[in-house]
Amino acid sequence: MTAFDNDAVLPLTGLDLLTTTRAVRKRLDTTRPVSRDALRECVRIALQAPAGSNNVSIRYLIVDDPELIAKLGALYQAGFDVYRGLDGIYIGSIHKDDPAEAAQQARTAASAEDLAEKMPHMPAIVIGCVEGVTRPENMPGWVTASMHASAMPALWSFMLAARLHGLGTCWTSVHLQQEQAAAELLGIPYDTVSQLMLTPVAHYTGDTFQPVTRPDPDTLIHWNRWGH
């Protein structure tokens, strides 16, 4: 146990945690600070995630300096401007036939725009990195993919831990269009450390999150062979 294991932990069941850890955008509160103790505790929990070859290669670069956040947020916005122009990939360009799903898509697109606007003002930003990976052109693709995949569980566990402690997060990869610029800004060794994702971390407004509409599992499962 640590000094931070206290009433800050929400009374969520495992099912609650897995079905209500949302990509939080509009409801992120940029006015409330997030303590380093809280962020450290989320990392402590996340490090219990499995790691390939029992080698913990994940690194968490936590940015809580307002000046650096403003500059990093500007890089995110530059990447988002490019993303916005990618038809069929940009969240606002994805068509849904069902009216309810289309309305949900429109709300999500609006929240993504809101996140881009607010990113320079977040109380904390976490960049998930993996150490020991050279640029993809210098390493077989499967090795790079394996090392990246090995780090992913500890990143998602960080977000689950944040939810458990009353914090909102949102997994993004938009800033990777500006990965080298972000590396230069934050002193990340670009040749040997790969950035995998970026998430803001903040308290959120409101009280609860709910499960959302998702496809029926049987529409996405293939048994034994593709198409079966």
C-alpha positions in Angstrom: 0.0 0.0 0.0 1.1 3.6 -0.6 0.2 6.9 1.0 -2.1 7.6 -1.9 -4.3 4.5 -1.4 -7.2 6.3 0.2 -10.7 7.5 -0.4 -9.7 8.9 -3.8 -10.4 5.4 -5.3 -13.9 5.2 -6.8 -16.2 2.3 -5.7 -16.3 0.7 -9.2 -16.7 -3.0 -9.9 -14.4 -4.6 -12.5 -17.3 -4.5 -15.0 -18.0 -0.8 -14.3 -14.3 0.0 -14.8 -14.1 -1.8 -18.1 -17.4 -0.5 -19.5 -17.2 3.1 -18.4 -13.6 4.1 -19.0 -14.4 6.5 -21.8 -12.3 8.7 -24.1 -13.0 11.9 -22.1 -12.7 15.2 -24.1 -15.4 17.9 -23.4 -15.7 17.0 -19.8 -12.0 17.4 -19.0 -11.5 20.1 -16.4 -8.5 22.3 -17.4 -8.9 24.4 -14.2 -8.0 21.8 -11.6 -4.5 20.6 -11.1 -3.6 16.9 -11.0 -1.2 15.9 -8.3 2.0 14.1 -9.0 1.1 11.6 -6.3 -2.0 10.7 -8.3 -0.1 10.3 -11.5 2.6 8.3 -9.8 0.0 6.0 -8.3 -1.6 5.4 -11.7 1.8 4.4 -13.1 2.5 2.1 -10.1 -0.8 0.3 -10.8 -0.2 0.2 -14.6 3.2 -1.4 -14.2 1.5 -4.6 -13.0 0.4 -5.1 -16.7 2.1 -8.0 -18.5 5.2 -7.1 -20.5 6.7 -9.1 -23.4 9.8 -11.2 -22.5 9.3 -9.9 -18.9 11.1 -6.8 -20.0 9.4 -3.5 -18.9 10.2 -1.3 -21.8 7.4 1.1 -21.3 8.2 4.7 -20.2 5.8 7.4 -19.1 6.8 10.9 -20.0 4.6 13.0 -17.8 4.4 16.7 -18.7 3.0 19.1 -16.0 5.0 22.2 -16.9 2.4 24.7 -18.3 4.8 26.2 -20.8 5.7 22.8 -22.2 2.1 21.7 -22.2 1.2 24.8 -24.3 4.0 24.0 -26.8 3.1 20.3 -26.9 -0.6 21.3 -27.3 0.3 23.4 -30.3 2.0 20.4 -31.9 -1.1 18.4 -31.3 -3.2 21.1 -32.9 -0.9 21.1 -36.0 -1.3 17.3 -36.3 -5.1 17.6 -35.8 -5.3 20.1 -38.7 -3.8 17.4 -40.9 -6.0 14.7 -39.5 -9.1 16.9 -40.1 -8.4 16.7 -43.8 -8.2 12.9 -44.0 -11.6 11.8 -45.5 -12.7 8.5 -44.1 -10.2 8.7 -41.2 -11.1 12.0 -39.6 -13.8 11.2 -37.0 -16.1 13.8 -38.5 -16.0 12.3 -41.9 -17.1 8.8 -41.0 -20.6 8.1 -42.1 -23.1 6.0 -40.0 -26.4 4.9 -41.5 -28.2 4.5 -38.3 -29.6 7.8 -37.1 -28.7 7.2 -33.4 -25.2 6.1 -34.4 -24.8 9.1 -36.7 -25.8 11.4 -33.9 -23.3 9.8 -31.6 -20.6 10.2 -34.2 -21.4 13.9 -34.6 -21.2 14.4 -30.8 -17.9 12.5 -30.7 -16.5 14.6 -33.6 -17.5 17.8 -31.8 -15.7 16.6 -28.6 -12.6 15.8 -30.6 -12.5 19.3 -31.9 -13.0 20.5 -28.3 -10.1 18.4 -27.1 -7.8 19.9 -29.8 -8.7 23.4 -28.7 -8.1 22.6 -25.0 -5.0 20.5 -25.3 -2.6 23.4 -24.7 -4.3 24.1 -21.4 -4.4 20.6 -19.8 -3.1 20.2 -16.3 -1.1 17.1 -17.3 -0.2 15.2 -20.5 1.2 11.7 -20.6 3.2 10.4 -23.5 3.6 6.6 -23.6 7.0 5.7 -24.9 9.0 2.5 -25.5 12.7 2.5 -24.9 15.2 0.4 -27.0 13.4 0.6 -30.3 15.3 2.1 -33.2 13.4 3.8 -36.1 11.3 1.2 -38.1 13.6 1.5 -41.1 16.4 0.1 -39.1 14.6 -2.8 -37.6 12.3 -5.6 -39.0 8.7 -4.6 -38.8 7.6 -7.5 -36.7 10.2 -6.6 -34.0 9.1 -3.0 -33.8 5.4 -4.1 -33.7 6.1 -6.7 -31.0 8.0 -4.1 -28.8 5.2 -1.6 -29.3 2.5 -4.2 -28.5 4.4 -5.2 -25.4 4.0 -1.7 -24.0 0.3 -1.3 -24.9 -1.2 -3.1 -21.9 0.6 -0.9 -19.4 -0.7 2.2 -21.2 -4.3 1.0 -21.1 -3.9 0.0 -17.5 -2.7 3.6 -16.8 -6.0 4.8 -18.2 -8.0 2.3 -16.2 -6.1 3.4 -13.0 -6.8 7.0 -13.8 -10.5 6.3 -14.1 -10.4 4.5 -10.8 -8.9 7.6 -9.2 -11.5 10.0 -10.7 -9.4 11.2 -13.6 -10.3 11.4 -17.2 -8.0 10.4 -20.1 -8.2 10.1 -23.9 -5.9 7.9 -26.0 -4.7 9.8 -29.0 -2.1 9.4 -31.7 -2.5 12.7 -33.6 0.7 14.2 -32.2 2.8 11.4 -33.8 2.7 13.4 -37.0 4.9 15.7 -35.0 6.9 13.0 -33.2 10.3 14.4 -33.9 9.3 17.9 -33.0 7.8 16.6 -29.7 11.0 14.6 -29.1 13.1 17.8 -29.5 10.8 19.8 -27.3 10.9 17.2 -24.5 14.4 15.9 -24.8 13.3 12.4 -26.0 16.1 10.5 -27.7 14.4 10.2 -31.1 16.6 7.4 -32.4 16.1 5.0 -29.5 12.8 5.9 -27.9 9.5 5.6 -29.8 6.4 7.6 -28.8 3.3 5.4 -29.0 0.4 7.7 -27.8 -0.5 10.8 -25.9 -3.2 11.3 -23.4 -4.3 14.3 -21.4 -5.0 13.7 -17.8 -7.5 15.8 -15.9 -10.3 15.8 -13.4 -13.7 15.8 -15.1 -17.0 17.5 -14.7 -20.1 15.6 -13.9 -20.4 12.4 -11.9 -20.6 9.3 -14.0 -19.9 7.7 -17.3 -22.1 5.1 -19.1 -21.5 2.3 -21.6 -22.1 3.4 -25.2 -23.5 1.7 -28.2 -21.2 -0.8 -29.8 -21.6 -3.5 -32.5 -23.0 -6.9 -31.6 -20.0 -9.2 -30.9 -21.2 -11.8 -33.4 -20.8 -9.2 -36.2 -17.0 -8.9 -35.4 -16.0 -12.5 -34.5 -14.6 -14.9 -37.0 -14.5 -18.5 -35.7 -11.4 -20.5 -36.7 -11.2 -19.0 -40.2 -11.8 -15.6 -41.6 -15.4 -15.2 -42.7 -16.7 -18.0 -40.5 
